[in-house]
């Protein structure tokens, strides 16, 4: 009886926060669904009307949609490869006894706590600027012409900026997994004369496989919604070279003033993100069970 009363009291205490969280999530979603069925322009809000699924058809048949979808996939896959691969190398280095290791770890993790807008501004104005940036100064010092990064290599530039932001996250998670490796396994591998590649392939990699899948899942969910870095550096250009799905939704809403089409695009983005998340969860579930 006492246990049942305790459980009831616990539910009563938790229920306000659960209800608030539910409202916080469901109200914007319902409003987005509602506006996605309307012909609603910010230039003429009085002439709105119900159009059903017409906004979805308009968004999916937009000439820029396939390009934005392709750019989204390229951005997500490229950043995952760089951040997970680089994070693995950084984690292996930070797992070694090095002088000033605590300071090194702090410096490696620091970029993850910088706001995306600030990161993009730093890369755009201080590092990749073709006139006064650090990379331009290095190129001139070596006798080369500076690269106009955001004009000649726009997608690569955005990938570098976003990878720099997410590399510390992958490094931290993988380092935590590495530090949980049993010392007896390390000693046994050393006594058996295992080389560096054999040690990594047969001991380290299987041990951190779960951590890698978790990193991939979390990063993918956030990378599907990258916006600030593109807005600050390239504004989706040149043309639509760096326009992804979130930026295409922004263009529909605040550049074309078409709230209906933008809302439909937002729902499409949510559906795509959920499909990817479910797919990754299934893979991770099998990995964890294995």
Secondary structure by P-SEA (a helix, b strand, c coil): caaaaaaaaaaaaaaaaaaaaaaaccaaaaaaaaaaacccccccccccccccaaaaaaaaaccaaaaaaaaaaaaaaaaaaaaaaaaaaaaaaaaccccaaaaaaaaaaccccccaaaaaaaaacccccccccaaaaaaaaacccccccccccaaaaaaaaaaaaaaaaaaaaaaaaaaaccaaaaaaaaaacccaaaaaaccccccaaaaaaaaaaaaaaaaaaccaaaaaccccccccccccaaaaaaaaccccccaaaaaaaaaaaaaaaaaaaaaaaaaaaaaaac
